[in-house]
Amino acid sequence: MAAKKDTYNVRGTVKPSPGFNAYHDAENLRSSMKGLGTDEDVIIDLLSSRTNFQRQQIIKAFKSSYDQNLIEELKSELGGNFENVVEGLMLTPAKFDAQQLSYAMEGVGTDEHILLEILATRTNKHIYELAEAYQTENAVSLKESIQCENAGDFENLLLALLKGKRDESIVVDTSLAKVDAQELFAAGEDKWGTDETKFIKVFCRRSFAHLRKVFEEYFQITNKDVEDSIKDEMSGTFQMGMLALVQYAKNPAGYFANKLHEAMSGAGTDDKGLIRIVISRSEIDMMDIKIEFLKLSGKSLFSYIEDDVGGDYLKILLRVCGKDEDE
């Protein structure tokens, strides 16, 4: 069986470290935590310049060399949001998302925005993996948790996304896009009441490239942006979910730039949101998100983060977002 290879997206800000040696990194991390104090700079430099695939190799090397759980060792030495970032970087992407979904549904009330953000923007393969990780960690299926915590059309939307049945091709069938647009019109603007199931099927099964074409065709039919129709025809969390899907389909990086802006706007910082997005997009499209953030806010993402947080928490976020030490 061939060994797994490290893969990365060229638009990410975290890329594979050349000359990577997991045992060497494990030794450096152990040295940084020995003695009276902890050398946080070593931890920041090392973890922010290794991909998640490489970090998993370091975890195995640390266990092999010292018979210790690296994540637990790091957590025992660190604290606050700095600790939360480090833990998030060390978890596999599926386990990290499963953890975030658990946070969103624990206690009284549910953070529907987190559920939607994760399930709407991950690949089919990743959705299968996070659902498996969730069940392992919680001894209950993600489907059951979603059904317990949500209701109505929004529950149906989340369950449809959880199936991971989206077409992921980049080929667009224009004739099918015209049919989909006409059916959406018939299910919404052209009738009394709205057939939400038709919207859910199209929005959760079609590729994002296809959906962009559907939105164009919808405008040709109705002379109305699909977002305006959703605002007119739907309400509550279901409306929020459908609008988020449109926004992500139209501009994925713009969608996340807006989420980051929201996390750092107003009184206080949504640290969980900031950490979640920075970690989850660091190997995918953070370079594009930074461009969109500048367009949106008129300030760089670095500047916003520097205004909102400090200390080692600030240092590691900036490095994961692609800021070099000497910048």
Solvent accessible surface area in square Angstrom, and as a share of the most:
residue,aa,sasa,rsa
1,M,244,1.09
2,A,94,0.73
3,A,91,0.70
4,K,171,0.73
5,K,172,0.73
6,D,40,0.21
7,T,111,0.65
8,Y,101,0.38
9,N,64,0.33
10,V,101,0.58
11,R,84,0.31
12,G,0,0.00
13,T,27,0.16
14,V,1,0.01
15,K,80,0.34
16,P,40,0.25
17,S,20,0.13
18,P,128,0.80
19,G,84,0.81
20,F,61,0.25
21,N,80,0.41
22,A,16,0.13
23,Y,124,0.47
24,H,104,0.46
25,D,3,0.01
26,A,1,0.00
27,E,95,0.43
28,N,56,0.28
29,L,0,0.00
30,R,83,0.30
31,S,69,0.44
32,S,7,0.05
33,M,19,0.09
34,K,120,0.51
35,G,74,0.71
36,L,198,0.99
37,G,50,0.48
38,T,26,0.15
39,D,67,0.35
40,E,53,0.24
41,D,71,0.37
42,V,48,0.28
43,I,0,0.00
44,I,4,0.02
45,D,48,0.25
46,L,11,0.06
47,L,0,0.00
48,S,7,0.05
49,S,41,0.27
50,R,37,0.13
51,T,0,0.00
52,N,17,0.09
53,F,62,0.26
54,Q,11,0.05
55,R,5,0.02
56,Q,34,0.15
57,Q,51,0.23
58,I,0,0.00
59,I,35,0.18
60,K,130,0.55
61,A,2,0.02
62,F,1,0.01
63,K,105,0.44
64,S,79,0.51
65,S,55,0.36
66,Y,58,0.22
67,D,107,0.56
68,Q,63,0.28
69,N,79,0.40
70,L,0,0.00
71,I,28,0.14
72,E,98,0.44
73,E,54,0.24
74,L,2,0.01
75,K,60,0.26
76,S,86,0.56
77,E,73,0.33
78,L,21,0.10
79,G,41,0.40
80,G,56,0.54
81,N,46,0.24
82,F,16,0.06
83,E,33,0.15
84,N,69,0.35
85,V,0,0.00
86,V,3,0.02
87,E,30,0.13
88,G,2,0.02
89,L,1,0.00
90,M,1,0.00
91,L,27,0.14
92,T,41,0.24
93,P,68,0.43
94,A,12,0.09
95,K,96,0.41
96,F,6,0.03
97,D,2,0.01
98,A,1,0.01
99,Q,40,0.18
100,Q,11,0.05
101,L,0,0.00
102,S,26,0.17
103,Y,80,0.31
104,A,5,0.04
105,M,13,0.06
106,E,105,0.47
107,G,67,0.65
108,V,163,0.94
109,G,50,0.48
110,T,24,0.14
111,D,60,0.31
112,E,45,0.20
113,H,101,0.45
114,I,18,0.09
115,L,0,0.00
116,L,2,0.01
117,E,0,0.00
118,I,0,0.00
119,L,2,0.01
120,A,3,0.03
121,T,10,0.06
122,R,26,0.10
123,T,77,0.45
124,N,26,0.13
125,K,138,0.58
126,H,31,0.14
127,I,6,0.03
128,Y,113,0.43
129,E,68,0.30
130,L,0,0.00
131,A,28,0.22
132,E,124,0.56
133,A,12,0.09
134,Y,9,0.03
135,Q,93,0.41
136,T,106,0.62
137,E,120,0.54
138,N,54,0.27
139,A,94,0.73
140,V,52,0.30
141,S,25,0.16
142,L,3,0.01
143,K,108,0.46
144,E,85,0.38
145,S,14,0.09
146,I,0,0.00
147,Q,75,0.33
148,C,110,0.66
149,E,67,0.30
150,N,16,0.08
151,A,76,0.59
152,G,49,0.47
153,D,52,0.27
154,F,6,0.02
155,E,32,0.14
156,N,71,0.37
157,L,0,0.00
158,L,0,0.00
159,L,28,0.14
160,A,21,0.17
161,L,8,0.04
162,L,23,0.11
163,K,127,0.54
164,G,3,0.03
165,K,111,0.47
166,R,24,0.09
167,D,67,0.35
168,E,99,0.45
169,S,51,0.33
170,I,152,0.77
171,V,117,0.67
172,V,53,0.30
173,D,71,0.37
174,T,58,0.34
175,S,72,0.46
176,L,61,0.30
177,A,0,0.00
178,K,103,0.43
179,V,76,0.44
180,D,2,0.01
181,A,0,0.00
182,Q,86,0.38
183,E,63,0.28
184,L,0,0.00
185,F,44,0.19
186,A,47,0.37
187,A,6,0.05
188,G,0,0.00
189,E,58,0.26
190,D,88,0.45
191,K,98,0.41
192,W,247,0.87
193,G,43,0.41
194,T,24,0.14
195,D,52,0.27
196,E,44,0.20
197,T,96,0.56
198,K,48,0.20
199,F,2,0.01
200,I,15,0.07
201,K,107,0.46
202,V,3,0.02
203,F,0,0.00
204,C,4,0.02
205,R,113,0.41
206,R,56,0.21
207,S,3,0.02
208,F,43,0.18
209,A,20,0.16
210,H,8,0.03
211,L,0,0.00
212,R,95,0.35
213,K,54,0.23
214,V,0,0.00
215,F,13,0.05
216,E,99,0.44
217,E,21,0.09
218,Y,1,0.00
219,F,94,0.39
220,Q,139,0.62
221,I,67,0.34
222,T,30,0.18
223,N,119,0.61
224,K,54,0.23
225,D,50,0.26
226,V,1,0.01
227,E,34,0.15
228,D,63,0.33
229,S,1,0.01
230,I,0,0.00
231,K,107,0.45
232,D,94,0.49
233,E,53,0.24
234,M,13,0.06
235,S,84,0.54
236,G,57,0.55
237,T,55,0.32
238,F,14,0.06
239,Q,43,0.19
240,M,39,0.17
241,G,0,0.00
242,M,0,0.00
243,L,22,0.11
244,A,10,0.08
245,L,0,0.00
246,V,0,0.00
247,Q,71,0.32
248,Y,17,0.06
249,A,0,0.00
250,K,78,0.33
251,N,59,0.30
252,P,45,0.29
253,A,10,0.08
254,G,17,0.17
255,Y,16,0.06
256,F,0,0.00
257,A,1,0.00
258,N,59,0.30
259,K,29,0.12
260,L,0,0.00
261,H,46,0.20
262,E,104,0.47
263,A,8,0.06
264,M,8,0.03
265,S,48,0.31
266,G,74,0.71
267,A,113,0.88
268,G,59,0.57
269,T,36,0.21
270,D,75,0.39
271,D,38,0.20
272,K,105,0.45
273,G,2,0.02
274,L,0,0.00
275,I,9,0.05
276,R,10,0.04
277,I,2,0.01
278,V,0,0.00
279,I,19,0.10
280,S,22,0.14
281,R,8,0.03
282,S,3,0.02
283,E,36,0.16
284,I,69,0.35
285,D,15,0.08
286,M,0,0.00
287,M,65,0.29
288,D,40,0.21
289,I,0,0.00
290,K,45,0.19
291,I,88,0.45
292,E,34,0.15
293,F,0,0.00
294,L,93,0.46
295,K,146,0.62
296,L,88,0.44
297,S,30,0.19
298,G,59,0.57
299,K,82,0.35
300,S,42,0.27
301,L,2,0.01
302,F,34,0.14
303,S,39,0.25
304,Y,40,0.15
305,I,0,0.00
306,E,72,0.32
307,D,102,0.53
308,D,51,0.26
309,V,21,0.12
310,G,42,0.40
311,G,53,0.51
312,D,42,0.22
313,Y,19,0.07
314,L,34,0.17
315,K,94,0.40
316,I,0,0.00
317,L,0,0.00
318,L,18,0.09
319,R,50,0.18
320,V,0,0.00
321,C,0,0.00
322,G,27,0.26
323,K,35,0.15
324,D,86,0.45
325,E,127,0.57
326,D,133,0.69
327,E,118,0.53
